[in-house]
């Protein structure tokens, strides 16, 4: 004899077939999945809002220190306390080891850096370019005369000072314009001129 069974919940007396309960269970799972997806989308939207706020220019790090234009010999202090003075260019006689002196008049400029910031500063991160008589000046490296193309590889603690010479081969020593960047980032250029 074959028995037909109809699934019945225990204790409730309901006669809902198994297929009907399965459909309700699927709807419940669908609602749960939809809720989870909505939650994930809301979280993703919040993350995207935060990212776009950062990408739209909200400050995420240290502000750039504004530069200026000064004459040779006049000190300049960045807002963070880094202090630079560039003395007037002096013509010099290059040694036999000098590089970059093939064209132009070799000049040296004395740069003094005082670290008035609250953090250590490395003068080797300072770079300089120059223009003379409307022509780009050639950097000069002359180790025998202690002339380099960047600052020294030392660390200045807050309050520390370093002086060093940079060299250029220029068209006209009386018409010199230098741009100094104290570091690879975080500072605008300090422009130093003879006029």
C-alpha angles and dihedrals in degrees: 000000000000119000123209115210126200114194111239127182112243118250097004101077092218117151097204110143121238092253091058093051090047090054091052090049090051090051089051091050090047091053090048092050091046090051091050092049091049090051092050091048091051091051092047090049091052091050091048091051091052092047093048091049089056092044092049092067106274106152111263099167144004117334119243114258112236118240130208144197118257138163122256110278095027114114121230128199123201116219091255091058101260105144124203131183122179115193123216116283117266124201111234139184108247121225124239089261095058120122126201097031098107094105129029136014114305113234133175127209124198113226121195120194123190117188105222092159125103093243134064114269128207113209091201087077089065114102130183139195127187142199127197128183090353091303127110109251120230116239113242125214115193113160092180089061093039091245118144139172095239140019123288124278096250134113118238114206116210107296093022123131133204131183124196141158127245121193137210137175103229138186094225123010090202091058108053131146120184131188116203125192110193093203143002090263142005098051136080116220123277107221116206121191140181092224 
